[in-house]
């Protein structure tokens, strides 16, 4: 008889919070399961820092605040908690929050090979359920590419890729005007290069 497959331990939310306070490694929580987060490398840290610094400047004097990856997001109270790389919230209750943000207007996730599919798929589908969320940014660490998703009228999400150095993230409501070059400033990540097609070779007056 084969060995029974061991099921992952399931936690109630109170157990998860107590565990997280004692742990040196951050964990996300989804319906009773906890998932450890890999440590960020230098590029990941720099990208998050560039957003944080620029967003802080843009929001100066406004009733909004920006926080980085050490702060939790309650995606669904009691069921799903994550640690986005950068968040902006303008919700009055969030302004007094000590640990958990509940109503972000903008989220940034810096992609890594192990999380890219999750960040684009199940996590984004969960984030869409947040009524406050208007902008979701996925940031590549392999080349200059920012995938900008924004909520349009009718609850439709549009998509804009930002690739060129002067492509700009413009969000008037948040006073944000940030170029791709500024996002990747100080990193060793190279711009996205398009591979040119090889010229056709002529044979007997015809080109192939």
Secondary structure by P-SEA (a helix, b strand, c coil): ccccccccccccaaaaaaaaaaccbbbbbcccbbbbbccccaaaaaaaaaaaaaaaaaaccccbbbbccccccccccccbbbbccbbbbccccccccccccccccbbbbbcccccccccccaaaaaaaacccccbbbbbbcccbbbbbbbbccccbbbbbbbcccccccccccccccccccccccccccccbbbbccccccccccccc
